[in-house]
Amino acid sequence: MKLGIVGLPNVGKSTLFNAITNAGAQAANYPFCTIEPNVGVVAVPDKRLDKLSELYHPKKYTPATIEFVDIAGLVRGASKGEGLGNKFLANIRECDAIVHVVRCFENDDIVHVDGSIDPKRDIDTINTELILSDLEVLERRMERTQKMIKADKKYQAELAFFQKVKDVLDEGKAARTVECTEDEAELLSSVSLLSNKPIIYAANMSDDDFSAGIEKNQFYKVVKEFAAGEHAGVLPISAETEAEISGMEPDEKELFLSDMGLTESGLDRLIRACYSLLGLMSFLTAGEPEVRAWTIKKGTKAPQAAGKIHTDFERGFIRAEVVSYDDLMACGSMTAAKEKGLVRSEGKDYVMQDGDVVLFRFNV
């Protein structure tokens, strides 16, 4: 999973990226500090893997991972090539989802590219550039569809739907706000529109805001209201705090967060929000050679999940031997779980569940 971190210059984007990836990307108080996108791979925290490691003492421990891409700050006119616009838009296109960092703090020492703090204006600046780029892409697709109608009238409905999407974009609204049937959503996803990508608005606040209560921050309320209108996610976060705790030992970090009234770091909350946004979950494999988490879409069936491990597993799928993580831990061993009849033999139609501990049987 690849997440693109975007935002205007000087909103705390690179600071947040550095903190959550420890990648050491340059962060400074001037626009376009980030030119080439920085990439960092982060392990997905999963306490279930830790417990399985205690049970199996494996030679190898492999958590699921997420790739974060810190994309250059955007300015008005990016869709027409202003600033680093073309590069910026191409980088976003490669990502599965967008984390849009919005400045929700005041600090006279950190300049704002537009001279004042206004989250709604900042969101509109970036969304407008994505939408303008999308209009160009959509219009080209509509031209192709128009030509296809001459040969087959069935494309008339497709063109009508694209016109509906274009009308929404013309109003300055993101493609993700278009009401779609299941078939229309599939058609829309085939056009690769930037404003149709799943998005989380990361409201970057000061650590004082977390101490005082985030709901008192008026900028955060603006972001929440906008996100609700887009059916988008919103996550309160403090890049300043994340930077502070990134080098701490686990016990020290836990105490620091507790003093701020938090139970988990911004990174943990961000990963959880992204999994939810993209409809993802993890199944687990465990044994002495390795314990490992595998990321799949909710609704994935057993053979396709097996294919995540190796294509041969899917091709020669026979069955999946499945036990829920909770049942396995309650029994204390796979042998005990089998004796209690908690290890199930599942076929090709089995829909995987989050936390399934699985052994796939296959023959190629």
C-alpha positions in Angstrom: 0.0 0.0 0.0 1.4 3.4 -1.1 0.2 6.6 0.6 1.0 10.0 -0.8 1.4 12.7 1.8 0.4 16.0 0.2 -0.2 19.6 1.3 0.8 23.2 0.6 4.4 24.2 1.4 5.1 24.7 5.1 2.1 22.9 6.6 4.2 20.3 8.4 4.1 17.7 5.7 7.8 16.7 5.7 8.1 17.0 9.5 5.2 14.5 9.8 6.8 12.2 7.2 10.2 12.3 9.0 8.5 11.5 12.3 6.5 8.6 11.1 9.2 7.0 8.9 12.4 8.2 10.6 13.6 8.6 7.0 15.4 11.9 7.6 13.8 13.8 4.7 14.8 17.5 4.6 12.3 19.8 6.4 12.9 23.5 6.4 11.0 26.8 6.6 10.7 27.7 2.9 8.6 26.5 0.0 9.6 23.6 -2.2 12.1 22.2 0.3 10.9 18.8 -1.0 11.5 18.5 -4.7 12.0 14.8 -5.4 9.5 12.7 -3.4 10.9 11.0 -0.3 9.9 7.5 0.3 9.7 5.6 3.6 8.5 2.1 4.4 6.8 1.7 7.8 5.9 -1.5 9.6 2.2 -1.8 10.5 2.0 -2.2 14.3 0.3 -5.5 15.1 0.4 -6.8 18.7 -1.0 -10.2 17.4 2.3 -10.8 15.7 4.2 -10.1 18.9 2.1 -12.7 20.8 2.5 -15.3 18.0 6.3 -14.7 18.2 6.2 -15.6 21.9 4.3 -18.7 21.0 6.5 -20.0 18.1 9.9 -18.3 18.7 10.3 -17.9 14.9 13.5 -17.4 13.0 11.9 -14.5 11.1 9.3 -11.8 12.0 7.6 -10.0 9.1 5.0 -7.4 9.8 2.8 -5.9 7.0 4.2 -2.6 5.6 3.0 0.7 4.3 5.0 2.9 1.9 4.7 6.7 2.6 5.6 9.1 -0.2 6.4 12.7 0.8 5.3 14.6 -2.3 6.5 18.2 -3.2 4.4 21.1 -1.9 1.7 22.3 -4.3 0.9 25.8 -5.4 -1.9 27.3 -7.6 -1.5 26.5 -11.2 0.1 23.1 -10.7 -2.3 21.5 -13.2 -0.9 23.9 -15.8 2.7 23.1 -14.8 3.3 25.9 -12.2 5.9 25.2 -9.5 6.5 21.5 -9.5 3.0 20.8 -10.6 3.4 18.1 -13.3 5.8 16.1 -11.1 3.5 16.5 -8.1 0.4 15.2 -10.0 2.3 12.3 -11.5 3.6 11.3 -8.0 0.0 11.3 -6.6 -1.3 9.2 -9.5 1.0 6.3 -8.4 -0.4 6.3 -4.9 -3.3 4.2 -3.5 -4.6 6.9 -1.3 -3.9 10.5 -0.2 -3.0 11.9 3.2 -3.7 15.6 2.8 -1.9 17.5 5.6 -3.8 20.7 6.5 -2.2 23.4 8.7 -4.4 23.9 11.8 -1.9 25.8 14.0 -0.7 29.3 14.3 3.0 30.0 14.6 4.5 33.3 13.5 8.0 31.7 13.1 6.7 29.4 10.3 5.6 31.3 7.2 2.5 30.3 5.4 2.7 30.4 1.6 -0.6 32.5 1.5 0.3 34.6 4.5 -2.5 33.4 6.8 -4.0 30.3 8.3 -7.2 29.2 6.5 -7.7 25.4 6.2 -10.7 25.7 3.8 -8.7 27.8 1.4 -5.7 25.5 1.6 -7.8 22.4 0.9 -9.5 24.2 -2.0 -6.2 25.2 -3.5 -5.0 21.6 -3.7 -8.4 20.1 -4.6 -8.8 22.6 -7.4 -5.6 21.6 -9.0 -6.5 17.9 -8.8 -9.9 18.6 -10.3 -8.5 20.7 -13.2 -6.2 17.8 -14.0 -9.1 15.4 -13.7 -11.2 17.4 -16.2 -8.5 17.1 -18.8 -8.3 13.3 -18.3 -12.1 12.9 -18.2 -12.6 14.9 -21.4 -10.1 12.8 -23.3 -12.0 9.6 -22.1 -15.3 11.2 -23.1 -14.0 11.9 -26.6 -13.0 8.2 -27.0 -16.4 7.1 -25.7 -18.2 9.4 -28.1 -16.4 7.8 -31.1 -17.2 4.3 -29.8 -21.0 5.2 -29.7 -20.9 5.3 -33.5 -20.1 1.6 -33.6 -22.1 0.5 -30.5 -25.0 2.4 -28.8 -24.3 0.7 -25.5 -21.6 3.3 -24.8 -24.4 6.0 -24.6 -25.0 5.2 -20.9 -21.3 5.3 -20.2 -21.0 8.8 -21.8 -24.1 10.0 -19.8 -22.4 8.9 -16.6 -19.1 10.6 -17.5 -21.1 13.8 -18.2 -22.6 13.5 -14.7 -19.1 13.2 -13.2 -17.9 16.2 -15.4 -20.8 18.3 -14.0 -19.7 17.6 -10.5 -16.0 18.4 -11.3 -17.2 21.6 -13.0 -18.8 22.6 -9.7 -15.4 22.3 -8.1 -16.3 19.1 -6.2 -14.1 16.0 -6.1 -15.0 12.9 -8.1 -15.2 10.9 -4.9 -18.4 12.9 -4.1 -20.3 11.5 -7.1 -23.2 9.2 -6.1 -22.6 5.9 -7.9 -24.0 2.5 -8.4 -21.6 -0.4 -8.0 -21.2 -0.7 -11.7 -20.7 3.1 -12.1 -18.1 3.1 -9.3 -16.1 0.4 -11.2 -16.4 2.5 -14.4 -15.3 5.6 -12.6 -12.2 3.8 -11.1 -11.1 2.9 -14.7 -10.5 6.6 -15.5 -7.8 7.2 -12.9 -9.0 10.5 -11.5 -6.9 12.0 -8.8 -9.9 13.5 -6.9 -11.5 10.0 -6.8 -8.6 8.5 -4.7 -9.5 7.8 -1.1 -8.3 10.6 1.1 -7.7 11.4 4.8 -7.3 15.0 5.9 -4.6 15.1 8.5 -5.4 18.2 10.6 -1.9 19.2 11.9 -2.2 20.9 15.3 0.2 21.9 18.0 0.7 19.7 21.0 -0.9 22.4 23.1 -4.2 21.8 21.2 -4.1 18.1 22.3 -3.5 19.1 25.9 -6.3 21.7 25.9 -8.7 19.5 23.8 -8.7 19.3 20.1 -12.4 20.3 19.7 -11.4 23.8 20.9 -9.3 24.3 17.8 -11.6 26.2 15.3 -9.4 25.3 12.3 -9.9 21.5 13.1 -13.7 22.1 13.1 -13.5 23.6 9.6 -11.6 20.5 8.3 -14.0 18.1 10.0 -17.0 19.8 8.4 -15.4 19.8 4.9 -14.3 16.1 5.2 -17.9 15.1 6.2 -19.2 16.7 3.1 -16.8 14.6 1.0 -17.4 11.4 3.0 -13.6 11.6 3.6 -11.6 10.6 6.7 -10.2 13.2 9.0 -7.4 12.6 11.6 -6.2 15.1 14.2 -2.4 14.8 14.5 0.5 16.8 15.7 3.7 16.6 13.5 5.5 18.4 16.4 4.5 15.6 18.8 5.3 12.8 16.4 8.7 14.3 15.8 9.3 14.4 19.6 8.3 10.8 20.2 9.9 9.2 17.1 13.2 8.6 18.9 11.8 7.5 22.3 11.9 4.1 23.8 8.4 2.3 23.9 7.9 2.8 27.7 9.0 6.5 27.5 6.7 7.0 24.4 3.7 5.4 26.2 4.2 7.7 29.3 4.5 10.8 27.1 1.3 10.0 25.1 -0.5 9.2 28.4 0.4 12.7 29.7 -1.3 14.1 26.6 -4.4 12.0 27.0 -3.5 9.7 24.1 -3.4 5.9 24.0 -1.5 5.5 20.7 0.8 7.5 18.5 -0.4 9.5 15.4 1.3 6.9 13.2 -0.7 4.0 14.7 -4.0 6.1 14.3 -3.0 7.0 10.8 -2.4 3.4 9.7 -5.6 2.3 11.3 -7.5 5.0 9.5 -5.9 4.2 6.2 -6.7 0.5 6.6 -10.3 1.4 7.3 -10.4 3.9 4.4 -9.1 1.3 1.9 -11.1 -1.6 3.3 -8.0 -3.6 4.2 -7.3 -6.2 6.9 -4.6 -8.7 7.8 -4.4 -12.5 7.9 -1.5 -14.2 9.7 0.8 -17.1 9.0 2.7 -18.6 11.9 5.3 -21.3 12.5 8.9 -21.7 13.6 10.4 -20.5 10.3 8.3 -17.2 10.3 5.4 -15.3 11.7 4.0 -12.9 9.2 1.1 -10.5 8.5 -0.4 -10.3 5.0 -2.6 -7.4 3.9 -5.7 -8.1 1.8 -8.9 -6.4 0.9 -12.0 -7.2 3.1 -14.1 -9.8 1.2 -11.1 -11.6 -0.3 -11.6 -15.4 -0.7 -9.1 -18.0 0.5 -7.5 -18.9 -2.9 -6.8 -15.2 -3.6 -5.4 -14.7 -0.1 -3.1 -17.7 -0.7 -2.0 -16.0 -4.0 -0.6 -13.1 -1.9 2.0 -15.6 -0.5 2.8 -17.2 -3.9 0.9 -17.6 -7.2 1.4 -21.4 -7.0 -0.6 -21.4 -3.7 -3.6 -19.9 -5.6 -3.2 -22.0 -8.7 -3.0 -25.3 -6.8 -5.3 -24.3 -3.9 -6.8 -27.4 -2.1 -8.0 -26.0 1.2 -7.2 -23.5 4.0 -6.7 -24.7 7.6 -8.0 -21.8 9.6 -8.1 -20.8 13.3 -9.0 -17.4 14.6 -6.2 -15.6 16.4 -8.2 -15.3 19.6 -9.0 -19.0 19.7 -5.4 -19.9 19.1 -4.1 -17.7 21.9 -6.8 -19.0 24.2 -5.8 -22.6 23.6 -2.1 -21.8 23.8 -1.1 -24.0 20.8 -2.3 -25.2 17.4 -2.4 -28.8 18.7 -4.8 -27.8 21.6 -6.9 -25.7 19.1 -7.2 -28.8 16.9 -8.2 -31.0 19.8 -11.0 -28.6 20.6 -12.2 -28.6 17.0 -11.4 -24.9 16.5 -9.2 -25.4 13.5 -11.5 -25.4 10.4 -10.9 -26.8 6.9 -12.2 -24.1 4.5 -12.6 -24.4 0.7 -12.5 -22.0 -2.3 -15.5 -20.0 -1.3 -14.3 -19.1 2.2 -14.1 -15.3 2.8 -11.1 -14.5 4.9 -11.6 -12.7 8.2 -9.3 -10.3 10.0 -6.9 -12.1 12.3 -7.3 -15.6 10.7 -4.2 -17.7 11.3 -3.9 -19.8 8.2 -2.0 -22.8 6.7 -2.8 -23.2 3.0 -2.7 -26.6 1.4 -2.0 -26.7 -2.3 -0.7 -29.0 -5.1 0.9 -27.8 -8.3 
